[in-house]
């Protein structure tokens, strides 16, 4: 065996030893395998990976956002300049910000497709109602974190898009005016607006999203799975067909009795 082959085999053996040690002490590898290897139908199986794809993109958002925080300055005097520095001077800054920007857009599309798939497959029904409500809540929070991140560039597009969005929200009954005043930090957009949107985007909304993602994507999915077993859907379809058969038979009996009454 060559020297490189020996190094490769020793590295693989060391990796297996470390993995075995971690599994014996924590059980995390078996848990991860159980989370990733869930059953899916033969047709359209890729659609049942949309939730995992959304989780991956959300993790990518967290990681790239942390890296951007090393250079971003959340003040009206330096916000745009710091973004310019990230895009033109910082090592891999353009790549990291590009990943952060485009993964955010793809994330919203994937979440939308995931919710459509869940709705059409009936996976929002018992016993997964709580997971559906958590998913809707996560959608709203994700829209909120996308909206609050748009103004952080502090350029003309981000500034006026935020002003228009807040103006639209101000017409909401009861809560529109106080929420608008809180977000703006006054009567008009300014330094307080940027500071509050930065706090919401970086601290408040991620702190709300992270535990909900854990509950939605790990705990409840492991308990009930994404769509249930194949037998569950066979039983549901069988009950639906039986109910339709009984309804058609009932209509047939009604028509038969009506025809008999007319002849008499």
C-alpha positions as CSV (number, residue, x, y, z in Angstrom):
1,X,0.0,0.0,0.0
2,X,1.3,3.5,-0.9
3,X,2.0,6.2,1.7
4,X,-1.1,8.1,0.6
5,X,-3.2,5.0,0.9
6,X,-2.0,4.4,4.4
7,X,-2.7,8.0,5.4
8,X,-6.2,7.7,3.9
9,X,-7.0,4.5,5.8
10,X,-5.6,5.8,9.1
11,X,-7.6,9.0,8.6
12,X,-10.8,7.0,7.9
13,X,-10.2,4.8,10.9
14,X,-9.6,7.8,13.2
15,X,-12.8,9.4,11.9
16,X,-14.8,6.2,12.6
17,X,-13.3,6.1,16.1
18,X,-14.3,9.8,16.8
19,X,-17.7,9.2,15.3
20,X,-18.2,6.1,17.5
21,X,-17.1,8.0,20.6
22,X,-19.5,10.8,19.9
23,X,-22.3,8.4,19.2
24,X,-21.7,6.4,22.4
25,X,-21.7,9.6,24.6
26,X,-24.5,11.6,22.9
27,X,-26.4,9.5,20.4
28,X,-26.4,12.5,18.0
29,X,-25.4,10.5,14.9
30,X,-28.4,8.1,15.2
31,X,-30.6,11.1,15.9
32,X,-29.3,12.9,12.8
33,X,-29.8,9.8,10.7
34,X,-33.4,9.5,12.0
35,X,-34.0,13.1,11.2
36,X,-32.6,13.0,7.6
37,X,-33.8,9.6,6.6
38,X,-37.6,9.9,6.8
39,X,-40.0,8.1,4.4
40,X,-41.3,9.8,1.3
41,X,-43.5,8.7,-1.6
42,X,-41.9,7.3,-4.7
43,X,-43.4,10.0,-7.0
44,X,-42.4,13.6,-6.3
45,X,-40.1,12.6,-3.5
46,X,-38.0,15.8,-4.1
47,X,-41.0,17.9,-3.0
48,X,-40.8,16.4,0.5
49,X,-37.3,17.7,0.8
50,X,-38.4,21.3,0.6
51,X,-38.6,21.7,4.4
52,X,-35.0,20.5,4.8
53,X,-34.0,22.8,2.0
54,X,-35.6,25.7,3.8
55,X,-33.7,24.7,7.0
56,X,-30.4,24.6,5.1
57,X,-31.0,28.1,3.6
58,X,-32.0,29.5,6.9
59,X,-28.8,28.1,8.5
60,X,-26.9,29.7,5.6
61,X,-28.6,33.0,6.4
62,X,-27.5,32.8,10.0
63,X,-23.9,32.0,9.1
64,X,-23.4,34.6,6.4
65,X,-25.2,37.2,8.5
66,X,-22.7,36.6,11.4
67,X,-19.8,37.1,9.0
68,X,-21.3,40.3,7.6
69,X,-21.7,41.6,11.2
70,X,-17.9,41.8,11.5
71,X,-17.9,44.7,8.9
72,X,-21.3,46.2,9.0
73,X,-21.8,49.5,10.9
74,X,-25.5,50.1,11.9
75,X,-25.4,53.9,11.8
76,X,-26.8,56.3,9.2
77,X,-23.3,57.8,8.7
78,X,-21.5,54.5,8.1
79,X,-24.1,51.9,7.0
80,X,-23.7,52.5,3.2
81,X,-20.0,52.9,3.4
82,X,-19.6,49.6,5.4
83,X,-21.7,47.8,2.7
84,X,-19.5,49.3,0.0
85,X,-16.4,48.2,1.9
86,X,-17.8,44.6,2.2
87,X,-18.5,44.5,-1.5
88,X,-15.2,46.0,-2.8
89,X,-12.5,45.7,-0.1
90,X,-13.2,42.8,2.4
91,X,-11.9,39.4,1.5
92,X,-14.7,37.3,0.0
93,X,-17.1,40.1,1.1
94,X,-18.9,40.2,-2.3
95,X,-19.3,36.4,-2.2
96,X,-20.6,36.3,1.3
97,X,-23.1,39.1,0.8
98,X,-24.2,37.6,-2.5
99,X,-24.9,34.3,-0.8
100,X,-26.8,36.1,2.0
101,X,-28.9,38.1,-0.5
102,X,-29.7,35.4,-2.9
103,X,-30.3,32.7,-0.4
104,X,-32.8,35.0,1.3
105,X,-34.8,35.3,-1.9
106,X,-34.6,31.6,-2.6
107,X,-35.6,30.9,1.0
108,X,-38.9,32.7,0.6
109,X,-39.7,30.8,-2.6
110,X,-38.9,27.5,-1.0
111,X,-41.0,28.2,2.0
112,X,-43.9,29.1,-0.3
113,X,-43.5,25.9,-2.3
114,X,-43.2,23.9,1.0
115,X,-46.5,25.3,2.3
116,X,-48.2,24.6,-1.0
117,X,-46.9,21.0,-0.9
118,X,-48.1,20.6,2.7
119,X,-51.5,22.0,1.9
120,X,-52.1,19.9,-1.3
121,X,-50.9,16.7,0.4
122,X,-53.2,17.3,3.4
123,X,-50.2,17.3,5.9
124,X,-51.8,20.1,7.8
125,X,-54.5,17.8,9.1
126,X,-54.5,15.8,12.3
127,X,-52.2,15.1,14.0
128,X,-50.1,17.9,12.4
129,X,-52.2,21.0,13.0
130,X,-49.7,22.4,15.5
131,X,-46.9,22.0,13.0
132,X,-48.9,23.8,10.4
133,X,-49.6,26.7,12.7
134,X,-45.9,26.9,13.6
135,X,-45.1,26.9,9.9
136,X,-47.4,29.8,9.2
137,X,-45.9,31.7,12.1
138,X,-42.4,31.0,10.7
139,X,-43.5,32.3,7.3
140,X,-44.6,35.6,8.9
141,X,-41.4,35.9,10.9
142,X,-39.3,35.2,7.8
143,X,-41.2,37.9,5.9
144,X,-40.5,40.2,8.8
145,X,-36.7,39.5,8.9
146,X,-36.6,40.0,5.1
147,X,-38.3,43.3,5.4
148,X,-36.1,44.6,8.2
149,X,-33.0,43.6,6.4
150,X,-33.8,45.6,3.3
151,X,-33.2,49.0,5.0
152,X,-29.9,48.1,6.4
153,X,-28.1,49.0,3.2
154,X,-29.3,52.6,3.8
155,X,-29.4,53.5,0.1
156,X,-32.2,55.0,-1.8
157,X,-33.9,51.7,-2.7
158,X,-33.8,50.4,0.8
159,X,-34.8,53.6,2.5
160,X,-37.8,54.4,0.3
161,X,-39.0,50.8,0.1
162,X,-39.0,50.7,3.9
163,X,-40.9,54.0,4.1
164,X,-43.5,52.8,1.7
165,X,-43.9,49.5,3.5
166,X,-44.3,51.2,6.9
167,X,-46.8,53.6,5.4
168,X,-48.9,50.8,4.1
169,X,-48.8,49.1,7.5
170,X,-49.8,52.3,9.2
171,X,-53.3,51.9,7.8
172,X,-53.8,48.7,9.8
173,X,-56.7,49.1,12.3
174,X,-55.9,49.7,16.0
175,X,-52.2,48.8,15.9
176,X,-51.1,50.6,12.7
177,X,-50.2,53.9,14.3
178,X,-48.4,52.8,17.4
179,X,-46.4,50.1,15.6
180,X,-45.4,52.6,12.9
181,X,-44.2,55.1,15.5
182,X,-42.2,52.4,17.2
183,X,-40.5,51.2,14.0
184,X,-39.7,54.7,12.8
185,X,-38.5,55.8,16.3
186,X,-40.4,59.1,15.7
187,X,-42.4,60.7,13.0
188,X,-40.0,60.2,10.1
189,X,-37.4,57.6,9.2
190,X,-33.9,58.4,10.6
191,X,-31.1,57.0,12.7
192,X,-33.6,55.5,15.2
193,X,-35.3,53.6,12.4
194,X,-32.0,52.0,11.3
195,X,-31.1,51.2,14.8
196,X,-34.5,49.5,15.5
197,X,-34.6,47.6,12.3
198,X,-31.0,46.4,12.9
199,X,-32.0,45.2,16.4
200,X,-35.1,43.4,15.0
201,X,-33.2,41.9,12.0
202,X,-30.1,40.7,14.0
203,X,-31.4,39.9,17.5
204,X,-35.2,39.9,18.0
205,X,-36.5,38.0,15.0
206,X,-33.7,35.4,14.9
207,X,-34.2,34.7,18.6
208,X,-37.9,34.0,17.8
209,X,-37.2,32.0,14.7
210,X,-34.5,29.6,16.1
211,X,-36.6,27.9,18.8
212,X,-39.6,27.7,16.5
213,X,-37.5,26.1,13.7
214,X,-36.2,23.6,16.3
215,X,-39.8,22.8,17.4
216,X,-41.3,22.8,13.9
217,X,-38.5,21.1,11.9
218,X,-37.1,18.7,14.5
219,X,-39.4,17.8,17.3
220,X,-42.8,17.6,15.6
221,X,-41.4,16.3,12.3
222,X,-39.6,13.5,14.1
223,X,-42.8,12.7,16.0
224,X,-45.3,12.8,13.1
225,X,-43.1,12.8,10.0
226,X,-43.6,15.1,7.1
227,X,-46.6,13.4,5.6
228,X,-47.2,10.3,7.6
229,X,-46.8,6.7,6.6
230,X,-48.0,5.3,3.3
231,X,-50.6,3.3,5.3
232,X,-52.0,6.5,6.7
233,X,-52.7,7.9,3.3
234,X,-54.1,4.6,2.1
235,X,-56.6,4.5,5.0
236,X,-57.5,8.2,4.3
237,X,-58.2,7.5,0.6
238,X,-60.1,4.3,1.5
239,X,-62.3,6.2,3.9
240,X,-62.9,9.0,1.3
241,X,-63.9,6.4,-1.4
242,X,-66.2,4.6,1.1
243,X,-67.9,7.9,2.0
244,X,-68.4,8.8,-1.7
245,X,-69.7,5.3,-2.4
246,X,-72.3,5.7,0.5
247,X,-73.3,9.1,-0.8
248,X,-73.8,7.8,-4.3
249,X,-75.7,4.8,-3.0
250,X,-77.9,7.2,-0.9
251,X,-78.7,9.3,-3.9
252,X,-79.5,6.2,-5.9
253,X,-81.9,5.0,-3.2
254,X,-83.5,8.4,-3.0
255,X,-84.0,8.5,-6.8
256,X,-85.4,4.9,-6.8
257,X,-87.9,5.8,-4.1
258,X,-88.9,9.0,-5.9
259,X,-89.5,7.1,-9.1
260,X,-91.6,4.5,-7.3
261,X,-93.8,7.2,-5.7
262,X,-94.4,8.7,-9.1
263,X,-95.5,5.4,-10.6
264,X,-97.9,4.8,-7.7
